Amino acid sequence: MGRIHLFEFEDQKWFPKFIRNYGTDFLQFLSNKTKMYKAIIPIIKKGLEKSKTNQIIDLGSGGGGGLIWLNSELKKDVPNLEITLTDFYPNIPAFQFTKKLATNFKYVEAPVDARDIPVELKGLRTLFLSLHHFKPKDARQILQNAMNSNNSIAVIEAQERSVPSLLAMCFSPLSVLLTTPFIRPFKIGRIIFTYLIPIVPLFVLWDGVVSSLRTYSVKEMNELVESLNGTERYDWEINKVKSGPAVILYLLGTKK
């Protein structure tokens, strides 16, 4: 099955910000509660160690992703870890809530374009569930920008372009309905647009299916890396691992 770059509601400038935030809040809650990223902890640790840094610059953070739980695990070996959350459409209430839960989190209030990161943001760049939002030209630009600034980069996708992954996405509306009352901070609008006017479950369903269709395979990520200028200056590790019933695809690029 070839990669299909259909539109996601989350990417549209006209899409209501508060609805987008409800969707990213759901993904953040789900990834933390299911410990979705447990299998890639060694990859992130390797990236930090090889980069000789205690800084994670998270790109396309959405609602903070699975970083709250992941942060507690990483700090066992990296006690001085600091994580900066950024996004082109920053979910500031979610960022503030995350910072209250863990004081080693920071965030950038202004929009940050993953293709052109401000020079003052230095560390291991991470993209959780976000590389698929970019077409190949832009995905290459994200990787090239990391290399040009001598920063390491880790890409993590918690789905793949496969029938099982697509079928799993079909159950996402049910997950939204079951988890919404437990998502914090509590917002009455989240209840209204989940149960009374079910925009959130439908938007999560569509974007989830499209995310799977957009996800780069291991072969395609290798092709992206091979097309970079100066790619030989970096060590690249591209593979996939099992995480419970799901599959996580990852890319780790560190300077030699």
C-alpha positions as CSV (number, residue, x, y, z in Angstrom):
1,M,0.0,0.0,0.0
2,G,1.5,3.3,-1.1
3,R,1.6,6.4,1.1
4,I,-1.5,8.5,0.7
5,H,-1.3,12.2,1.9
6,L,-5.0,13.0,2.5
7,F,-5.9,16.0,4.6
8,E,-6.2,15.9,8.4
9,F,-8.5,18.4,10.1
10,E,-5.8,19.0,12.7
11,D,-3.6,20.6,10.0
12,Q,-6.1,23.1,8.7
13,K,-5.7,26.7,9.7
14,W,-9.5,27.2,9.7
15,F,-10.2,24.3,12.1
16,P,-11.4,25.6,15.4
17,K,-8.5,25.7,17.9
18,F,-10.5,24.4,20.8
19,I,-11.6,21.3,18.9
20,R,-8.0,20.7,17.8
21,N,-7.0,20.9,21.5
22,Y,-9.6,18.4,22.6
23,G,-8.2,16.0,20.0
24,T,-4.6,16.5,21.2
25,D,-5.7,16.2,24.8
26,F,-7.2,12.8,24.0
27,L,-4.0,11.6,22.4
28,Q,-1.9,12.9,25.3
29,F,-4.2,11.1,27.8
30,L,-4.2,7.8,25.9
31,S,-0.5,7.7,25.3
32,N,0.3,8.3,29.0
33,K,-2.3,5.8,30.4
34,T,-1.3,3.0,28.0
35,K,2.4,3.7,28.3
36,M,2.5,3.7,24.6
37,Y,6.1,4.7,24.3
38,K,7.6,2.2,26.7
39,A,9.4,0.3,24.0
40,I,11.3,3.3,22.7
41,I,12.8,4.4,26.0
42,P,16.2,2.9,25.2
43,I,16.1,4.8,21.8
44,I,15.5,8.1,23.5
45,K,18.2,7.4,26.2
46,K,20.6,6.5,23.4
47,G,19.9,9.7,21.6
48,L,20.5,11.7,24.8
49,E,23.7,9.9,25.6
50,K,25.2,10.1,22.1
51,S,24.3,13.8,22.0
52,K,25.7,14.5,25.5
53,T,22.7,16.5,26.4
54,N,20.0,16.5,29.0
55,Q,17.7,18.6,26.8
56,I,14.7,17.3,24.8
57,I,13.1,19.7,22.3
58,D,9.8,18.2,21.4
59,L,8.3,19.3,18.1
60,G,4.7,19.1,17.2
61,S,3.9,18.5,20.8
62,G,0.1,18.7,20.5
63,G,-1.1,18.2,24.1
64,G,2.2,17.0,25.4
65,G,2.0,13.5,23.8
66,G,3.0,10.6,26.1
67,L,5.8,12.7,27.5
68,I,4.5,12.9,31.1
69,W,4.8,9.2,31.7
70,L,7.9,9.0,29.5
71,N,9.5,11.8,31.5
72,S,9.2,9.9,34.8
73,E,10.9,6.9,33.3
74,L,13.7,8.8,31.6
75,K,14.5,10.7,34.8
76,K,15.5,7.5,36.5
77,D,18.7,7.6,34.4
78,V,18.7,11.3,33.5
79,P,17.7,13.0,36.7
80,N,18.5,16.5,35.3
81,L,16.3,16.0,32.2
82,E,14.6,19.1,30.8
83,I,11.9,19.0,28.1
84,T,10.7,21.9,26.0
85,L,7.3,21.6,24.3
86,T,6.7,23.3,21.0
87,D,4.0,23.2,18.3
88,F,3.0,25.1,15.2
89,Y,-0.5,25.3,16.8
90,P,0.6,25.3,20.5
91,N,-2.0,23.9,23.0
92,I,-1.1,26.3,25.8
93,P,-3.6,25.1,28.4
94,A,-2.3,21.5,27.9
95,F,1.3,22.8,28.1
96,Q,0.6,24.6,31.3
97,F,-1.1,21.5,32.8
98,T,1.9,19.4,31.9
99,K,4.3,21.9,33.5
100,K,2.2,21.7,36.7
101,L,2.6,17.9,36.8
102,A,6.4,18.0,36.2
103,T,8.5,21.1,36.8
104,N,11.2,20.1,34.4
105,F,8.9,20.8,31.5
106,K,9.1,24.2,29.7
107,Y,7.1,25.3,26.6
108,V,7.3,27.9,23.9
109,E,4.1,30.0,23.5
110,A,4.8,31.2,20.0
111,P,4.3,28.9,17.0
112,V,7.4,26.8,16.1
113,D,7.8,25.4,12.6
114,A,9.5,22.0,12.8
115,R,11.2,22.7,9.4
116,D,13.0,25.8,10.8
117,I,13.7,25.6,14.5
118,P,15.0,28.7,16.4
119,V,18.8,28.4,17.0
120,E,18.4,28.8,20.7
121,L,16.5,25.5,21.0
122,K,19.3,23.0,21.3
123,G,19.1,19.4,22.3
124,L,17.6,16.1,21.1
125,R,14.7,16.9,18.9
126,T,11.7,14.6,19.1
127,L,8.7,14.2,17.0
128,F,6.0,11.9,18.5
129,L,3.1,11.1,16.1
130,S,3.9,14.1,13.9
131,L,6.3,13.3,11.0
132,H,3.3,11.9,9.0
133,H,1.8,15.4,8.9
134,F,4.6,16.5,6.5
135,K,5.0,15.7,2.8
136,P,8.4,14.2,1.8
137,K,9.9,17.6,0.9
138,D,9.0,19.0,4.3
139,A,9.9,15.8,6.1
140,R,13.4,16.1,4.5
141,Q,13.6,19.7,5.5
142,I,12.9,18.8,9.2
143,L,15.7,16.2,9.1
144,Q,18.1,18.5,7.2
145,N,17.4,21.4,9.7
146,A,18.4,19.1,12.6
147,M,21.6,18.1,10.8
148,N,22.5,21.7,9.7
149,S,22.2,22.8,13.4
150,N,24.2,19.8,14.7
151,N,21.2,18.5,16.7
152,S,20.2,14.9,17.1
153,I,16.6,13.9,16.1
154,A,14.3,11.1,17.1
155,V,11.1,10.4,15.2
156,I,8.4,8.1,16.7
157,E,5.2,7.0,15.0
158,A,2.8,4.8,17.0
159,Q,1.0,3.5,13.9
160,E,1.9,2.1,10.5
161,R,0.4,1.9,7.1
162,S,-1.2,-1.5,7.5
163,V,-4.6,-3.1,7.7
164,P,-4.3,-3.9,11.4
165,S,-3.4,-0.3,12.2
166,L,-6.3,1.0,10.1
167,L,-8.7,-1.3,11.9
168,A,-7.4,-0.2,15.2
169,M,-8.1,3.4,14.3
170,C,-11.7,2.5,13.6
171,F,-12.1,1.9,17.4
172,S,-10.8,5.4,18.3
173,P,-14.3,7.0,18.6
174,L,-15.2,4.4,21.3
175,S,-11.9,5.3,23.1
176,V,-12.8,9.0,23.0
177,L,-16.3,8.3,24.4
178,L,-14.9,6.1,27.2
179,T,-12.0,8.4,28.3
180,T,-13.3,11.9,27.9
181,P,-14.7,12.2,31.5
182,F,-11.2,11.5,32.9
183,I,-9.2,13.9,30.7
184,R,-7.8,16.8,32.7
185,P,-8.0,19.7,32.9
186,F,-11.8,19.3,32.8
187,K,-13.6,21.4,30.3
188,I,-17.4,21.5,29.8
189,G,-16.8,22.1,26.0
190,R,-15.1,18.8,25.8
191,I,-18.2,17.0,27.1
192,I,-20.5,19.0,24.8
193,F,-18.5,18.3,21.6
194,T,-18.0,14.7,22.5
195,Y,-21.4,13.5,23.6
196,L,-24.0,16.1,22.6
197,I,-22.4,17.2,19.4
198,P,-20.0,14.4,18.6
199,I,-17.5,16.3,16.5
200,V,-14.4,15.2,18.6
201,P,-15.0,11.4,18.1
202,L,-15.6,11.9,14.3
203,F,-12.6,14.2,13.9
204,V,-10.3,11.8,15.8
205,L,-11.6,8.9,13.7
206,W,-10.9,10.6,10.4
207,D,-7.5,12.0,11.4
208,G,-6.5,8.6,12.9
209,V,-7.2,6.7,9.7
210,V,-5.5,9.4,7.6
211,S,-2.5,9.3,9.9
212,S,-2.0,5.6,9.2
213,L,-2.3,6.2,5.5
214,R,0.3,9.0,5.7
215,T,2.8,7.2,7.9
216,Y,6.3,6.7,6.4
217,S,7.5,3.1,6.3
218,V,11.0,2.1,7.4
219,K,12.0,1.9,3.7
220,E,10.6,5.4,3.0
221,M,12.4,6.9,6.1
222,N,15.6,5.4,4.8
223,E,15.0,7.0,1.5
224,L,14.4,10.4,3.2
225,V,17.7,10.0,5.0
226,E,19.6,9.0,1.9
227,S,18.5,12.1,0.1
228,L,19.9,14.5,2.8
229,N,23.0,16.7,2.2
230,G,25.8,15.4,4.4
231,T,23.8,12.4,5.6
232,E,27.1,10.5,6.1
233,R,28.0,12.8,9.0
234,Y,25.2,11.2,11.1
235,D,24.5,7.7,12.4
236,W,21.0,6.7,11.5
237,E,18.9,3.9,13.1
238,I,15.6,3.3,11.5
239,N,13.4,0.3,12.5
240,K,10.2,-0.7,14.2
241,V,9.4,-2.4,17.6
242,K,6.4,-3.9,19.2
243,S,4.6,-2.0,21.9
244,G,1.9,-4.2,23.3
245,P,-0.5,-4.9,20.4
246,A,0.8,-1.9,18.5
247,V,3.8,-1.3,16.4
248,I,6.1,1.8,16.8
249,L,8.2,3.0,13.9
250,Y,11.2,5.1,14.8
251,L,14.2,7.0,13.4
252,L,17.2,8.1,15.4
253,G,19.8,10.4,13.9
254,T,22.9,11.4,15.9
255,K,26.1,13.2,14.9
256,K,29.1,10.9,14.4
